[in-house]
Amino acid sequence: MVVVEHHGDRRRRDQVAASLGYLGYAHLAAATWVSPWSSPELGSVLDGHGAGWTAWRGRPEGSRSPAELAGRLWDLPALATAYEDFARTLPPPGAGLADLAPETAYPLRTRLVHEWRKFLFRDPGLPAEVLPPGWPATAVRARLLAVAAELAPAASTFVGGAVRTAPPRVGPAA
């Protein structure tokens, strides 16, 4: 839990809020943010914004269970829907991905990995005990890893060919 002292500068408050959201913190109350994990970047980020702050660790106490609190602070239904939408973009198992031409495999693998990376900024990585039953992230991740692994040989062939055939650069980089 982090309490941030605000000094009335709206732009700074917005920057602090965006930074805390990026680090996986959710807005609990006026100046209070929570995360299931401590962030090693927290101090340098808040200090960089010139914000006064106090942080402490512990488990939440009160009338709400940790799962209820997580459901209140993070939009878990929207995040689950995003995972399910992403899963629908993955090729089905046995789709013959290993047989794709390198120039087809590389952009497909790159696009899928790029789309997956967006979850790293959106999903706070909550502990399993506070997630709703049937949380899709783990299964979707496993499918992505299987697809990426199947595409990897052909994608690597494409990259290797591109590197071998690229003309050498002479002089300073443009």
Backbone as JSON Lines, residues from 0, in Angstrom:
{"i":0,"aa":"M","n":[0.85,-1.16,0.0],"ca":[0.0,0.0,0.0],"c":[0.9,1.23,0.0]}
{"i":1,"aa":"V","n":[0.52,2.22,-0.78],"ca":[1.29,3.45,-0.89],"c":[0.33,4.62,-0.72]}
{"i":2,"aa":"V","n":[0.71,5.56,0.12],"ca":[-0.03,6.82,0.24],"c":[0.87,7.9,-0.34]}
{"i":3,"aa":"V","n":[0.32,8.63,-1.32],"ca":[1.07,9.66,-2.02],"c":[0.55,11.02,-1.59]}
{"i":4,"aa":"E","n":[1.47,11.89,-1.19],"ca":[1.1,13.26,-0.82],"c":[0.98,14.09,-2.09]}
{"i":5,"aa":"H","n":[-0.17,14.71,-2.28],"ca":[-0.37,15.54,-3.46],"c":[-0.25,17.01,-3.07]}
{"i":6,"aa":"H","n":[0.28,17.78,-4.0],"ca":[0.51,19.19,-3.73],"c":[-0.32,20.08,-4.63]}
{"i":7,"aa":"G","n":[-1.43,19.59,-5.17],"ca":[-2.33,20.41,-5.96],"c":[-1.97,20.55,-7.42]}
{"i":8,"aa":"D","n":[-0.86,20.03,-7.86],"ca":[-0.45,20.11,-9.25],"c":[-1.1,18.95,-10.01]}
{"i":9,"aa":"R","n":[-2.15,19.26,-10.78],"ca":[-2.93,18.23,-11.46],"c":[-2.06,17.42,-12.43]}
{"i":10,"aa":"R","n":[-1.19,18.08,-13.16],"ca":[-0.34,17.38,-14.11],"c":[0.54,16.36,-13.4]}
{"i":11,"aa":"R","n":[1.1,16.74,-12.26],"ca":[1.94,15.81,-11.5],"c":[1.11,14.66,-10.96]}
{"i":12,"aa":"R","n":[-0.1,14.95,-10.47],"ca":[-0.97,13.88,-9.98],"c":[-1.27,12.88,-11.1]}
{"i":13,"aa":"D","n":[-1.56,13.41,-12.3],"ca":[-1.84,12.53,-13.44],"c":[-0.63,11.68,-13.81]}
{"i":14,"aa":"Q","n":[0.55,12.26,-13.75],"ca":[1.77,11.51,-14.04],"c":[2.01,10.43,-12.99]}
{"i":15,"aa":"V","n":[1.81,10.77,-11.73],"ca":[1.97,9.79,-10.65],"c":[0.96,8.66,-10.83]}
{"i":16,"aa":"A","n":[-0.29,9.0,-11.12],"ca":[-1.33,7.98,-11.31],"c":[-0.98,7.06,-12.48]}
{"i":17,"aa":"A","n":[-0.54,7.63,-13.59],"ca":[-0.17,6.81,-14.75],"c":[1.0,5.9,-14.4]}
{"i":18,"aa":"S","n":[1.98,6.43,-13.69],"ca":[3.16,5.62,-13.32],"c":[2.78,4.49,-12.37]}
{"i":19,"aa":"L","n":[1.94,4.79,-11.39],"ca":[1.52,3.74,-10.46],"c":[0.7,2.67,-11.17]}
{"i":20,"aa":"G","n":[-0.17,3.08,-12.07],"ca":[-0.93,2.11,-12.86],"c":[-0.01,1.23,-13.69]}
{"i":21,"aa":"Y","n":[1.0,1.83,-14.28],"ca":[1.98,1.07,-15.07],"c":[2.71,0.04,-14.2]}
{"i":22,"aa":"L","n":[2.96,0.39,-12.95],"ca":[3.65,-0.53,-12.04],"c":[2.71,-1.59,-11.45]}
{"i":23,"aa":"G","n":[1.41,-1.53,-11.79],"ca":[0.47,-2.54,-11.32],"c":[-0.32,-2.16,-10.09]}
{"i":24,"aa":"Y","n":[-0.25,-0.9,-9.68],"ca":[-0.99,-0.44,-8.51],"c":[-2.4,-0.02,-8.92]}
{"i":25,"aa":"A","n":[-3.35,-0.23,-8.03],"ca":[-4.73,0.19,-8.26],"c":[-5.06,1.29,-7.26]}
{"i":26,"aa":"H","n":[-5.93,2.18,-7.67],"ca":[-6.34,3.32,-6.85],"c":[-7.38,2.87,-5.84]}
{"i":27,"aa":"L","n":[-7.04,2.91,-4.57],"ca":[-7.93,2.46,-3.51],"c":[-8.77,3.61,-2.97]}
{"i":28,"aa":"A","n":[-8.16,4.74,-2.71],"ca":[-8.83,5.91,-2.14],"c":[-8.08,7.15,-2.61]}
{"i":29,"aa":"A","n":[-8.49,8.3,-2.15],"ca":[-7.98,9.58,-2.63],"c":[-6.48,9.59,-2.93]}
{"i":30,"aa":"A","n":[-5.66,9.23,-2.01],"ca":[-4.21,9.27,-2.23],"c":[-3.58,7.91,-1.96]}
{"i":31,"aa":"T","n":[-4.39,6.86,-1.99],"ca":[-3.93,5.54,-1.59],"c":[-3.99,4.56,-2.75]}
{"i":32,"aa":"W","n":[-2.89,3.85,-2.94],"ca":[-2.75,2.89,-4.03],"c":[-2.32,1.55,-3.44]}
{"i":33,"aa":"V","n":[-2.76,0.45,-4.05],"ca":[-2.38,-0.88,-3.57],"c":[-1.93,-1.76,-4.73]}
{"i":34,"aa":"S","n":[-1.1,-2.72,-4.37],"ca":[-0.64,-3.72,-5.33],"c":[-0.41,-5.02,-4.56]}
{"i":35,"aa":"P","n":[-0.59,-6.14,-5.23],"ca":[-0.3,-7.41,-4.55],"c":[1.2,-7.66,-4.41]}
{"i":36,"aa":"W","n":[2.02,-6.87,-5.11],"ca":[3.46,-7.07,-5.12],"c":[4.15,-5.76,-4.82]}
{"i":37,"aa":"S","n":[5.27,-5.82,-4.14],"ca":[6.05,-4.6,-3.96],"c":[6.86,-4.38,-5.23]}
{"i":38,"aa":"S","n":[7.02,-3.14,-5.61],"ca":[7.72,-2.8,-6.84],"c":[9.08,-2.19,-6.51]}
{"i":39,"aa":"P","n":[10.15,-2.76,-7.03],"ca":[11.47,-2.18,-6.77],"c":[11.63,-0.8,-7.4]}
{"i":40,"aa":"E","n":[10.8,-0.48,-8.39],"ca":[10.89,0.82,-9.06],"c":[10.08,1.91,-8.36]}
{"i":41,"aa":"L","n":[9.24,1.52,-7.39],"ca":[8.29,2.47,-6.79],"c":[8.97,3.74,-6.29]}
{"i":42,"aa":"G","n":[9.99,3.6,-5.46],"ca":[10.63,4.78,-4.87],"c":[11.22,5.7,-5.92]}
{"i":43,"aa":"S","n":[11.95,5.14,-6.87],"ca":[12.58,6.01,-7.87],"c":[11.53,6.68,-8.76]}
{"i":44,"aa":"V","n":[10.44,5.99,-9.07],"ca":[9.39,6.59,-9.89],"c":[8.73,7.74,-9.15]}
{"i":45,"aa":"L","n":[8.31,7.51,-7.91],"ca":[7.64,8.57,-7.15],"c":[8.58,9.72,-6.84]}
{"i":46,"aa":"D","n":[9.82,9.41,-6.48],"ca":[10.8,10.47,-6.23],"c":[11.05,11.27,-7.51]}
{"i":47,"aa":"G","n":[11.07,10.58,-8.64],"ca":[11.26,11.26,-9.92],"c":[10.16,12.24,-10.25]}
{"i":48,"aa":"H","n":[8.98,11.99,-9.72],"ca":[7.85,12.92,-9.92],"c":[7.82,13.98,-8.82]}
{"i":49,"aa":"G","n":[8.73,13.88,-7.87],"ca":[8.76,14.85,-6.77],"c":[7.62,14.65,-5.79]}
{"i":50,"aa":"A","n":[7.11,13.44,-5.71],"ca":[5.97,13.16,-4.82],"c":[6.47,12.66,-3.47]}
{"i":51,"aa":"G","n":[5.87,13.15,-2.4],"ca":[6.11,12.56,-1.09],"c":[5.25,11.32,-0.98]}
{"i":52,"aa":"W","n":[5.75,10.32,-0.31],"ca":[4.99,9.07,-0.23],"c":[5.42,8.23,0.95]}
{"i":53,"aa":"T","n":[4.52,7.34,1.35],"ca":[4.78,6.38,2.41],"c":[4.24,5.04,1.92]}
{"i":54,"aa":"A","n":[5.02,3.99,2.12],"ca":[4.59,2.66,1.69],"c":[4.76,1.67,2.83]}
{"i":55,"aa":"W","n":[3.92,0.67,2.85],"ca":[4.08,-0.42,3.8],"c":[3.48,-1.68,3.21]}
{"i":56,"aa":"R","n":[3.91,-2.81,3.77],"ca":[3.48,-4.11,3.28],"c":[2.63,-4.79,4.33]}
{"i":57,"aa":"G","n":[1.73,-5.6,3.87],"ca":[0.89,-6.38,4.77],"c":[-0.33,-6.87,4.02]}
{"i":58,"aa":"R","n":[-1.1,-7.71,4.66],"ca":[-2.32,-8.22,4.06],"c":[-3.48,-7.32,4.46]}
{"i":59,"aa":"P","n":[-4.44,-7.13,3.57],"ca":[-5.58,-6.28,3.91],"c":[-6.42,-6.9,5.03]}
{"i":60,"aa":"E","n":[-6.92,-6.04,5.87],"ca":[-7.83,-6.48,6.93],"c":[-9.12,-5.71,6.77]}
{"i":61,"aa":"G","n":[-10.19,-6.26,7.27],"ca":[-11.46,-5.57,7.2],"c":[-12.56,-6.5,6.77]}
{"i":62,"aa":"S","n":[-13.68,-5.9,6.37],"ca":[-14.86,-6.68,6.05],"c":[-14.79,-7.33,4.67]}
{"i":63,"aa":"R","n":[-13.95,-6.8,3.79],"ca":[-13.83,-7.39,2.45],"c":[-12.75,-8.45,2.42]}
{"i":64,"aa":"S","n":[-13.02,-9.51,1.68],"ca":[-11.98,-10.52,1.47],"c":[-10.99,-9.96,0.45]}
{"i":65,"aa":"P","n":[-9.77,-10.5,0.41],"ca":[-8.82,-10.05,-0.6],"c":[-9.37,-10.19,-2.03]}
{"i":66,"aa":"A","n":[-10.14,-11.26,-2.29],"ca":[-10.72,-11.44,-3.63],"c":[-11.74,-10.35,-3.93]}
{"i":67,"aa":"E","n":[-12.56,-9.99,-2.95],"ca":[-13.53,-8.9,-3.17],"c":[-12.81,-7.59,-3.42]}
{"i":68,"aa":"L","n":[-11.76,-7.34,-2.67],"ca":[-11.0,-6.11,-2.83],"c":[-10.36,-6.06,-4.23]}
{"i":69,"aa":"A","n":[-9.76,-7.15,-4.66],"ca":[-9.16,-7.2,-6.0],"c":[-10.21,-6.96,-7.07]}
{"i":70,"aa":"G","n":[-11.38,-7.57,-6.91],"ca":[-12.46,-7.38,-7.87],"c":[-12.96,-5.96,-7.92]}
{"i":71,"aa":"R","n":[-12.86,-5.26,-6.82],"ca":[-13.29,-3.87,-6.77],"c":[-12.24,-2.94,-7.39]}
{"i":72,"aa":"L","n":[-10.98,-3.26,-7.19],"ca":[-9.92,-2.35,-7.61],"c":[-9.48,-2.54,-9.05]}
{"i":73,"aa":"W","n":[-9.52,-3.74,-9.57],"ca":[-9.1,-4.0,-10.94],"c":[-10.29,-4.49,-11.73]}
{"i":74,"aa":"D","n":[-10.37,-4.1,-12.98],"ca":[-11.47,-4.53,-13.85],"c":[-11.16,-5.92,-14.39]}
{"i":75,"aa":"L","n":[-11.35,-6.91,-13.53],"ca":[-11.01,-8.29,-13.88],"c":[-11.89,-8.86,-14.99]}
{"i":76,"aa":"P","n":[-13.19,-8.54,-15.05],"ca":[-13.98,-9.05,-16.19],"c":[-13.45,-8.53,-17.53]}
{"i":77,"aa":"A","n":[-13.07,-7.27,-17.59],"ca":[-12.55,-6.72,-18.85],"c":[-11.21,-7.36,-19.2]}
{"i":78,"aa":"L","n":[-10.38,-7.6,-18.2],"ca":[-9.08,-8.22,-18.44],"c":[-9.27,-9.67,-18.91]}
{"i":79,"aa":"A","n":[-10.19,-10.39,-18.28],"ca":[-10.46,-11.77,-18.71],"c":[-10.97,-11.79,-20.15]}
{"i":80,"aa":"T","n":[-11.83,-10.84,-20.5],"ca":[-12.34,-10.75,-21.87],"c":[-11.2,-10.48,-22.85]}
{"i":81,"aa":"A","n":[-10.27,-9.62,-22.46],"ca":[-9.12,-9.32,-23.32],"c":[-8.28,-10.58,-23.54]}
{"i":82,"aa":"Y","n":[-8.08,-11.36,-22.51],"ca":[-7.34,-12.62,-22.66],"c":[-8.09,-13.57,-23.6]}
{"i":83,"aa":"E","n":[-9.39,-13.67,-23.43],"ca":[-10.18,-14.56,-24.27],"c":[-10.18,-14.08,-25.72]}
{"i":84,"aa":"D","n":[-10.26,-12.76,-25.93],"ca":[-10.19,-12.21,-27.28],"c":[-8.85,-12.53,-27.92]}
{"i":85,"aa":"F","n":[-7.78,-12.37,-27.15],"ca":[-6.45,-12.69,-27.67],"c":[-6.35,-14.18,-28.01]}
{"i":86,"aa":"A","n":[-6.9,-15.03,-27.16],"ca":[-6.85,-16.47,-27.41],"c":[-7.51,-16.82,-28.74]}
{"i":87,"aa":"R","n":[-8.56,-16.08,-29.11],"ca":[-9.23,-16.34,-30.39],"c":[-8.36,-15.97,-31.59]}
{"i":88,"aa":"T","n":[-7.34,-15.15,-31.39],"ca":[-6.44,-14.79,-32.49],"c":[-5.33,-15.81,-32.68]}
{"i":89,"aa":"L","n":[-5.16,-16.72,-31.71],"ca":[-4.1,-17.73,-31.81],"c":[-4.52,-18.83,-32.78]}
{"i":90,"aa":"P","n":[-3.59,-19.26,-33.61],"ca":[-3.91,-20.39,-34.49],"c":[-4.28,-21.61,-33.66]}
{"i":91,"aa":"P","n":[-5.18,-22.44,-34.16],"ca":[-5.57,-23.64,-33.4],"c":[-4.44,-24.66,-33.37]}
{"i":92,"aa":"P","n":[-4.44,-25.5,-32.34],"ca":[-3.43,-26.57,-32.27],"c":[-3.51,-27.42,-33.54]}
{"i":93,"aa":"G","n":[-2.35,-27.85,-34.02],"ca":[-2.32,-28.69,-35.21],"c":[-2.6,-27.95,-36.5]}
{"i":94,"aa":"A","n":[-2.35,-26.64,-36.5],"ca":[-2.64,-25.82,-37.69],"c":[-1.51,-25.85,-38.71]}
{"i":95,"aa":"G","n":[-0.51,-26.68,-38.49],"ca":[0.59,-26.78,-39.44],"c":[1.54,-25.59,-39.41]}
{"i":96,"aa":"L","n":[1.7,-24.99,-38.25],"ca":[2.54,-23.81,-38.14],"c":[4.0,-24.1,-38.48]}
{"i":97,"aa":"A","n":[4.46,-25.28,-38.14],"ca":[5.85,-25.63,-38.42],"c":[6.13,-25.7,-39.92]}
{"i":98,"aa":"D","n":[5.08,-25.81,-40.72],"ca":[5.25,-25.9,-42.17],"c":[5.14,-24.55,-42.87]}
{"i":99,"aa":"L","n":[4.9,-23.48,-42.11],"ca":[4.78,-22.16,-42.73],"c":[6.12,-21.7,-43.29]}
{"i":100,"aa":"A","n":[6.05,-20.94,-44.36],"ca":[7.26,-20.35,-44.94],"c":[7.82,-19.34,-43.94]}
{"i":101,"aa":"P","n":[9.14,-19.19,-43.9],"ca":[9.75,-18.24,-42.97],"c":[9.18,-16.82,-43.08]}
{"i":102,"aa":"E","n":[8.91,-16.36,-44.29],"ca":[8.39,-15.0,-44.46],"c":[6.93,-14.87,-43.99]}
{"i":103,"aa":"T","n":[6.27,-15.98,-43.73],"ca":[4.93,-15.97,-43.14],"c":[5.02,-16.17,-41.63]}
{"i":104,"aa":"A","n":[5.9,-17.06,-41.2],"ca":[6.02,-17.38,-39.77],"c":[6.53,-16.2,-38.96]}
{"i":105,"aa":"Y","n":[7.52,-15.5,-39.48],"ca":[8.12,-14.39,-38.73],"c":[7.11,-13.3,-38.38]}
{"i":106,"aa":"P","n":[6.39,-12.73,-39.35],"ca":[5.45,-11.66,-38.96],"c":[4.31,-12.16,-38.07]}
{"i":107,"aa":"L","n":[3.88,-13.4,-38.26],"ca":[2.83,-13.95,-37.41],"c":[3.33,-14.06,-35.97]}
{"i":108,"aa":"R","n":[4.49,-14.64,-35.78],"ca":[5.05,-14.79,-34.43],"c":[5.29,-13.42,-33.8]}
{"i":109,"aa":"T","n":[5.84,-12.5,-34.57],"ca":[6.12,-11.15,-34.06],"c":[4.84,-10.46,-33.63]}
{"i":110,"aa":"R","n":[3.8,-10.55,-34.44],"ca":[2.52,-9.91,-34.1],"c":[1.94,-10.5,-32.82]}
{"i":111,"aa":"L","n":[1.95,-11.82,-32.7],"ca":[1.38,-12.46,-31.52],"c":[2.16,-12.1,-30.26]}
{"i":112,"aa":"V","n":[3.48,-12.12,-30.33],"ca":[4.28,-11.76,-29.17],"c":[4.06,-10.29,-28.81]}
{"i":113,"aa":"H","n":[3.98,-9.43,-29.82],"ca":[3.73,-8.01,-29.55],"c":[2.38,-7.81,-28.85]}
{"i":114,"aa":"E","n":[1.37,-8.48,-29.33],"ca":[0.04,-8.35,-28.69],"c":[0.07,-8.9,-27.27]}
{"i":115,"aa":"W","n":[0.79,-9.99,-27.04],"ca":[0.89,-10.55,-25.7],"c":[1.59,-9.57,-24.75]}
{"i":116,"aa":"R","n":[2.61,-8.88,-25.24],"ca":[3.36,-7.95,-24.4],"c":[2.45,-6.87,-23.8]}
{"i":117,"aa":"K","n":[1.36,-6.55,-24.45],"ca":[0.44,-5.53,-23.92],"c":[-0.14,-5.97,-22.58]}
{"i":118,"aa":"F","n":[-0.27,-7.28,-22.39],"ca":[-0.78,-7.76,-21.1],"c":[0.2,-7.48,-19.97]}
{"i":119,"aa":"L","n":[1.47,-7.4,-20.28],"ca":[2.46,-7.11,-19.25],"c":[2.25,-5.72,-18.64]}
{"i":120,"aa":"F","n":[1.63,-4.82,-19.4],"ca":[1.35,-3.47,-18.91],"c":[-0.05,-3.36,-18.31]}
{"i":121,"aa":"R","n":[-0.9,-4.31,-18.61],"ca":[-2.3,-4.22,-18.2],"c":[-2.67,-5.12,-17.02]}
{"i":122,"aa":"D","n":[-2.05,-6.29,-16.98],"ca":[-2.38,-7.27,-15.95],"c":[-1.46,-7.06,-14.75]}
{"i":123,"aa":"P","n":[-2.04,-6.8,-13.56],"ca":[-1.19,-6.57,-12.38],"c":[-0.56,-7.84,-11.82]}
{"i":124,"aa":"G","n":[-0.89,-8.99,-12.38],"ca":[-0.29,-10.23,-11.9],"c":[-0.77,-10.6,-10.51]}
{"i":125,"aa":"L","n":[-2.05,-10.53,-10.31],"ca":[-2.62,-10.83,-9.0],"c":[-2.39,-12.29,-8.61]}
{"i":126,"aa":"P","n":[-2.28,-12.55,-7.32],"ca":[-2.14,-13.94,-6.86],"c":[-3.38,-14.76,-7.22]}
{"i":127,"aa":"A","n":[-3.19,-16.03,-7.48],"ca":[-4.29,-16.91,-7.89],"c":[-5.45,-16.9,-6.91]}
{"i":128,"aa":"E","n":[-5.15,-16.76,-5.61],"ca":[-6.24,-16.84,-4.62],"c":[-7.21,-15.66,-4.67]}
{"i":129,"aa":"V","n":[-6.87,-14.58,-5.37],"ca":[-7.8,-13.45,-5.46],"c":[-8.43,-13.34,-6.84]}
{"i":130,"aa":"L","n":[-8.07,-14.23,-7.74],"ca":[-8.63,-14.21,-9.1],"c":[-9.93,-15.0,-9.16]}
{"i":131,"aa":"P","n":[-10.82,-14.62,-10.08],"ca":[-12.06,-15.38,-10.23],"c":[-11.79,-16.81,-10.7]}
{"i":132,"aa":"P","n":[-12.7,-17.72,-10.4],"ca":[-12.55,-19.1,-10.88],"c":[-12.47,-19.12,-12.41]}
{"i":133,"aa":"G","n":[-11.64,-20.0,-12.94],"ca":[-11.51,-20.12,-14.39],"c":[-10.73,-18.99,-15.04]}
{"i":134,"aa":"W","n":[-9.88,-18.32,-14.27],"ca":[-9.1,-17.2,-14.81],"c":[-8.34,-17.66,-16.05]}
{"i":135,"aa":"P","n":[-8.48,-16.98,-17.2],"ca":[-7.96,-17.5,-18.46],"c":[-6.47,-17.26,-18.72]}
{"i":136,"aa":"A","n":[-5.81,-16.4,-17.98],"ca":[-4.45,-15.98,-18.32],"c":[-3.46,-17.14,-18.45]}
{"i":137,"aa":"T","n":[-3.5,-18.08,-17.53],"ca":[-2.52,-19.16,-17.54],"c":[-2.68,-20.04,-18.77]}
{"i":138,"aa":"A","n":[-3.9,-20.4,-19.1],"ca":[-4.14,-21.25,-20.27],"c":[-3.79,-20.51,-21.56]}
{"i":139,"aa":"V","n":[-4.12,-19.23,-21.64],"ca":[-3.82,-18.45,-22.84],"c":[-2.31,-18.33,-23.0]}
{"i":140,"aa":"R","n":[-1.6,-18.09,-21.91],"ca":[-0.14,-17.99,-21.96],"c":[0.47,-19.3,-22.46]}
{"i":141,"aa":"A","n":[-0.03,-20.42,-21.96],"ca":[0.5,-21.72,-22.38],"c":[0.27,-21.93,-23.87]}
{"i":142,"aa":"R","n":[-0.9,-21.53,-24.36],"ca":[-1.17,-21.67,-25.8],"c":[-0.25,-20.78,-26.62]}
{"i":143,"aa":"L","n":[-0.05,-19.54,-26.17],"ca":[0.84,-18.64,-26.89],"c":[2.25,-19.22,-26.94]}
{"i":144,"aa":"L","n":[2.74,-19.72,-25.81],"ca":[4.09,-20.28,-25.79],"c":[4.22,-21.46,-26.75]}
{"i":145,"aa":"A","n":[3.19,-22.28,-26.84],"ca":[3.22,-23.42,-27.76],"c":[3.24,-22.94,-29.21]}
{"i":146,"aa":"V","n":[2.41,-21.96,-29.52],"ca":[2.38,-21.41,-30.88],"c":[3.71,-20.75,-31.21]}
{"i":147,"aa":"A","n":[4.24,-19.94,-30.29],"ca":[5.51,-19.26,-30.53],"c":[6.64,-20.26,-30.74]}
{"i":148,"aa":"A","n":[6.64,-21.33,-29.96],"ca":[7.68,-22.35,-30.11],"c":[7.57,-23.05,-31.45]}
{"i":149,"aa":"E","n":[6.36,-23.3,-31.89],"ca":[6.17,-23.97,-33.19],"c":[6.61,-23.06,-34.34]}
{"i":150,"aa":"L","n":[6.41,-21.75,-34.19],"ca":[6.79,-20.79,-35.24],"c":[8.28,-20.42,-35.19]}
{"i":151,"aa":"A","n":[8.93,-20.67,-34.06],"ca":[10.3,-20.18,-33.86],"c":[11.31,-20.64,-34.91]}
{"i":152,"aa":"P","n":[11.35,-21.9,-35.29],"ca":[12.38,-22.29,-36.28],"c":[12.26,-21.53,-37.6]}
{"i":153,"aa":"A","n":[11.06,-21.45,-38.14],"ca":[10.88,-20.74,-39.41],"c":[11.13,-19.24,-39.24]}
{"i":154,"aa":"A","n":[10.68,-18.67,-38.11],"ca":[10.91,-17.24,-37.86],"c":[12.41,-16.95,-37.74]}
{"i":155,"aa":"S","n":[13.14,-17.83,-37.09],"ca":[14.59,-17.66,-36.96],"c":[15.28,-17.77,-38.32]}
{"i":156,"aa":"T","n":[14.79,-18.65,-39.16],"ca":[15.32,-18.77,-40.52],"c":[15.13,-17.47,-41.27]}
{"i":157,"aa":"F","n":[13.97,-16.87,-41.13],"ca":[13.7,-15.59,-41.81],"c":[14.66,-14.51,-41.32]}
{"i":158,"aa":"V","n":[14.83,-14.39,-40.0],"ca":[15.72,-13.38,-39.44],"c":[17.16,-13.63,-39.89]}
{"i":159,"aa":"G","n":[17.6,-14.88,-39.84],"ca":[18.95,-15.21,-40.28],"c":[19.18,-14.82,-41.73]}
{"i":160,"aa":"G","n":[18.21,-15.09,-42.56],"ca":[18.33,-14.73,-43.97],"c":[18.37,-13.22,-44.17]}
{"i":161,"aa":"A","n":[17.56,-12.52,-43.42],"ca":[17.54,-11.06,-43.53],"c":[18.86,-10.45,-43.09]}
{"i":162,"aa":"V","n":[19.44,-11.01,-42.05],"ca":[20.72,-10.49,-41.55],"c":[21.84,-10.8,-42.55]}
{"i":163,"aa":"R","n":[21.82,-12.0,-43.1],"ca":[22.87,-12.38,-44.06],"c":[22.81,-11.55,-45.33]}
{"i":164,"aa":"T","n":[21.63,-11.18,-45.79],"ca":[21.49,-10.48,-47.06],"c":[21.43,-8.97,-46.92]}
{"i":165,"aa":"A","n":[21.41,-8.47,-45.7],"ca":[21.37,-7.0,-45.5],"c":[22.68,-6.4,-45.95]}
{"i":166,"aa":"P","n":[22.62,-5.29,-46.71],"ca":[23.88,-4.65,-47.12],"c":[24.58,-4.05,-45.91]}
{"i":167,"aa":"P","n":[25.93,-4.09,-45.92],"ca":[26.65,-3.48,-44.79],"c":[26.46,-1.98,-44.77]}
{"i":168,"aa":"R","n":[26.4,-1.41,-43.59],"ca":[26.28,0.03,-43.45],"c":[27.67,0.64,-43.45]}
{"i":169,"aa":"V","n":[27.81,1.68,-44.2],"ca":[29.08,2.37,-44.27],"c":[28.86,3.79,-43.76]}
{"i":170,"aa":"G","n":[29.73,4.23,-42.89],"ca":[29.61,5.59,-42.37],"c":[28.68,5.66,-41.18]}
{"i":171,"aa":"P","n":[28.4,6.9,-40.73],"ca":[27.54,7.06,-39.55],"c":[26.11,6.64,-39.85]}
{"i":172,"aa":"A","n":[25.46,6.13,-38.83],"ca":[24.05,5.71,-38.97],"c":[23.19,6.93,-39.25]}
{"i":173,"aa":"A","n":[22.19,6.74,-40.08],"ca":[21.31,7.85,-40.43],"c":[20.36,8.15,-39.31]}
